[in-house]
């Protein structure tokens, strides 16, 4: 499968490279600049191919793989735009050439010359994703945003009116590389003065040791009055690497589960706890990862044991496809589900309240922010860290603050 993907990208990359070179040659007539462009492009292409071919799955994602994917996007997406525009120009040129051939014969020539204006326009439009991705890599991945929502429920216990929940998700500690920015984000978490702090999974990319340099930093998340709780995400199971033995994989999994405790979070493994305040209580349940296209270790029935229809219930479930497929229609009637997982694909456009778009919306119906079904809600956190692509463009890292109100 990997070979076919690589062949596809090579073919598409070759077509995009040809059209981009045509645009450069049309706009810039200086030969040495044209040759310099070709040389740089070939070096980048060779590096990307080499990195993909020599990728060692036993090590999972590395800083090098993050850089390679970022470099691929930086070069491919702008060239895709140039290719689409120049391909459109070629279609127009062919139609015009056909008309010339019919009306003027061979003397009129066939294809009109390329217009410099079209190539300039293509290169100008291609600069938009290029600069956006560049910003996402340099700054965007740590452009933390605190997003606040107030949710009103008629059956919320009176003593929980104004109760504040802060949520983080998808830390992906193996990708983090800036201690100062992480300290800033943790200060933002502490500034929310939450009653309850929840972490909805993916503390690492693959290996427990990825979190070791960051344990002291995340231990600075202050204890909330009603506790700090967490669940596992799909990356916490070590599924995305090749292991020398099952025993090694199991040992890593146990170490990852222990990490949550080492930073002060109580890990809920298909279980629930009661959060009590002045003689009243709400239920907090946490399931292991359950994803429509990922590991299905979550057991909602087990996590709901001992709960009654009259309980006010909050659920932590890493993958929002669990809510869409199971939770929202469950007779257990969870009032609020908190998820993460999608990262908003770390790429998109958000201009509240007018525009909210990312390619990930074609995969997940609930992919970022708040969604409602028959009076029950899910909030999908856009993620604290980053994975795959070493940046964020338009979809910024998030700290969620939800205030519960009595309706």
N, C-alpha and C positions, 0 to 999 in steps of 0.2 A: 504493500500500500504506500509506504514512504517513497519508494522509487517512482511510482506513478505521480505522486504529488510533486516530487522534485522535477520530473520530466515536464509536467504541466507548467510549473513556475519558470523553468528554463526556456520553454517555448514562448510563453507569454512575455517573459523578460526580454527575450531576443527581439520580438516584435516591437515591444515598447521602446527598446534601446534604438532600434532602427528609426522609428518615428521621431524620437527625441533628438537623435543626431541630425535628422533632416531639418528639424526646427532650429537647432543650433546653427547649422550650415546656412539656412535661409536668412537668419538674423545677423550672424557674425561671419564676415567674409575673411577675417584674418586666419590664415592657415594654421599657424602654430597654436592658436587658441582652440581650433577645431581638433587638432591632434592631441592637445593636452586634455581636452574633455574626454576623448576616446580612451586615453591612457588611464585616467582616473577611474572612469566607468569600468574598464576591464579589471583593474586592480580590486575595486570594490566587489565586482561580480565574482572574481576568483576567491576572494576571502569568504564571501557568503557561502559559496558552493563548498569550499574546504571545511567551513565550520559545520555545515549540515552533514556532510559525508563523515566527518570524524566525531560527530556528537556521540557521547557515551551515555546511554540511557541509565547505566548503573549509578551515575552520579546525579541524575535528575537535572533540574534547572541550575545553571551556574551564572556567574556574572558575565561570562563570555557569551552564553546563549542569550541572555537578556540584551547584550549589546548587539549581537547578530540580528535578532528579530527587529530591534529598533532601527538598525542600519538598513535592513530589507524594506521596512515600511517607509523610511525616509527617501529611499531611492525609487521604490516601485510605485507608490501612490501618486507622486507628482508626474511620473512618466505615464501612468495610466490616463491622467487627465489630458496630457499632451497628445497621447495616442488617439483618444476618443475624438478630440477636436480635429486633428489632422486627418483621421480616417473619414470624418464627416466632410472635410474639405475635399478629400479624394473622390468621394461619392459625387459631390457637386461637380468636380472637374471632369469626371467620366461622363456625367450626363451632358455637361456643356460641350465636351469633346464630341459626343455622339451627335448633338445638334449641329455642331460645326461641320462634321463629316457629311451630314445629310444636306445641309444648306449650301456649303461652300466647297465641298469636295476635299480632296487631299491638299489643295493649295491653302486652305484655311488652317491647316494643322489640326492635330487631334486634341491633345491635352493643353489647356491654358497653363501658364506658369503659376507656381505657388505664389500666394500673396504674403508679403512680409508681415502685414498687419495681422493675419490669422496666426502666424507662428508667434508673433509678439504677444498676442492675446492668450494663446495657449500657455506660453511660458509664464505670463503674469498670473494666470489662474492657478497654474501648478505651484507657484510660490506660496499660495495660501496654505495648502496642507503641509508643505515642506516646513514653513516657518512655525505652523501650529504644532507639528510633531516635534520640532526642535525645542520649542518652548515646553512642551509636555515632558520631554526628557530632562531638560535642564532645571525647570522650575515646577511644572504642573504636578508632578508625582507627589510633591509635598505641599501643595496648595490646599491645606486642610480647611474644610468648611463645617461649621456647626449648623445643622439643619433642625429646626424646632417645629413640632407639631403638637396641637392640643386635640385630644379625642374625648368626646363626651359620651357617657353611657348612663342609661337610666337605672341600671341595676348595679352600679359601682357602689360598694359599701361607703357610707357617709364619711368615715374616718380616712378614706383614701382620696377624697376630693382634693386635687392639687398635688397628688403624688407624682414625683418626677423620676422617669427612667432614662438613663443614658445608655446608649448602645454603641458598641464598636464591633467590627467584623473584619475578617480576612486581613490579618496583620501581615502574613507572608514574610516572616522575619528573615528568611534566607535572601530576600531581595533588598532589604533595607541597607542603606549605606551612608546615612547622614545623622549622626547622634544629636546634633543641635536641633534639627528639624523634628526629630522624634520627641525630644524633651519639650519643645514648643507644643506639640500635639497633646502630650500628656498633661501639660499645664492647662490646655483648653478643656480637657476632660474634667480636671479637678475644679475648674472655674464654674462648672454647671451646677455644683452643689446638689447632685442627684441623691434621691433616697435609695436608689437601687441601680447598680451598674451591671450590664449584661454584655457578654462577649459571644457572638454567634459563630465561632469556629474559624478554622484555618490559621492556626498560630504559626505554622511553618509551611514551606513548600513540599518538603519530603522528610527531612532528617531532624531529629530532636536537637542535635548540636547547633542547628542554625539559630536557635533562640538563645543559646548560651551568652553571646555578647550583649544581649538586650534585656536580660533578666533584671538587672539592677534598675534599668530605666523604667520598665513596666511595673516594678515594685513601688514606684513613686505614685502610681494611681492610688489615691487615698481611699481608705475603707469607707464605703457608704453605710449609712445608718441601718439599712436593711439587707446589706450584704452585696457580694459580687459573685455572679454565677456565669457559667459558660457551658457550651456544648461543643461537640466535635464537628469539623468540616470535612469535606471529601479529601483534602490534601493531608489531613492528620492521620490517615491510615497507611501512608507509605505506598500507595498504589501506583505511583508514577515513576518508579525506578525498578531496576532489576536487582534482586537480592541474591547473595551467595547461598542462602538457605532460608527456610521458613522461620527458623529459630531467630535469625538475625532480624528479619522483618518484625516478628513478634516483640523482640526486645526493644526495637525502635518505637513500636506502637505504645508499649508500656511507658517508655521514657517521655513520649509526646503527651500522653495523658497526665503524667506527673508534672509537666511544665505548667499547666494551668494552675495547679496548686502552688507551684513555686513562685507565681506572681500574684497569689492571693485570691484566686477564683475557685469556687466550688464547682467541679465538673458534674453536670447532670447527665447520666447515662440511662436514657429511657426511664426517667423517674420524675417525681414532683416533690416540691416542698411548699409549705404554707408560709406566707409572709404575713406576720401578725402586727397589727397596729391598734393600740388602745381597745383591745377586746374584739376587734374585727379582723378578718383575714381575706386575702386573695391567694389563689393558687398559681404557682409558677412551675411549669413543666418544661422539661428539656429532652429532646430525642437525639439519638445519634443520627449521623447523616442519612438522609433518604432523598435520593435524586432520581428523577425520571430516567436520566441517561447516565447516572453515576451509582455509586455504591448505595445499596438499600439495607442499611443496618438499623434504621430508625424503627421503633415499635410504638406507635401512638397508643395502642391499647394498654401496653405495659406502663407507659408513661402516665396514663390517665387513671391508673388503679387507685381506688380510694376517693376519687373526686365525684361530686354529685352534680346534678343539673343546676342546682342553685348556686354553685360556686362561681365566683368571678375568676376567669382563667386567662393566663398569659402563657403562650407557648414559644419556646425557642427552637427553631428548626432551620438549619443552615441553608438548605436549598429551597427557593420559593416554589419550585415545581411540586414539592410535597403539599403545600397549601392548596395549590390549584387542582391537584389530582386527588387528594385525600382529605385534608384538614377542613376545607371550607364546607364540605358536605358531611362532615362527621357528626354523629349524634352527641358527641362530647361538647360541641358548641363552644369552641374557644373564641373568646372575645377579641383577642389581639394575638397575632403571630408576628414574630420578629425573625427576619432572615437576612442573608447576605449573598455570597457566592458569585453573583453575576459580574461584580465590579463595574456594572454599566459598560462592560467591555473596555473600560478605560479610554473610550473614544466615542465622541458624539457631540451633540449640540444641545445646550440647555439655556434657554432664555425665559425664565419663569415670568408670568404663567403662560407664555405664548408658544414656545417651542420646547419640545422634549423628544429627542431622537437619538437613537444609537442602533447600529446593526444588530445588537443583541436582542432587540425587541422582536425580531423575526424568529427567535428561538425560545424566549421566555415571555409569557404574557405579563408577568409581574417581574420587572427587572430593575426598577429604581424608584424609591419613594413609596407613597401610600396608595393602597388599593382597597376597595370595599366590596363586599358581597353580602347582601341581606343583613346589613347591620353589623357584620363581622369584618375585621380589618387585618391586613398584612402590611407591614412596613419592610421594604427591602433596602438595607443599607448599601451604599455604593462602595464600601470597603475602605479600610484604613491604609493598607499597603498596595502593592502592585505585583503582577505576575505575568510571565510571558513576554509582554512588551514592557520595557523598562521605562515607562512614562505614563502620563495621563494627559489626554487632550480633550478638553471640554467637559469631561466627567471627573470631577475633583474628588479627592479622598474625603471621607465623611465621618463626622461624629454626630450621632442622632440623639436628640433630646425630645422625649415624648412626655407630655403632661396629661395625666388622667383627670377628667372632670366629671362630677356628678351632674347628670342632665335633669 
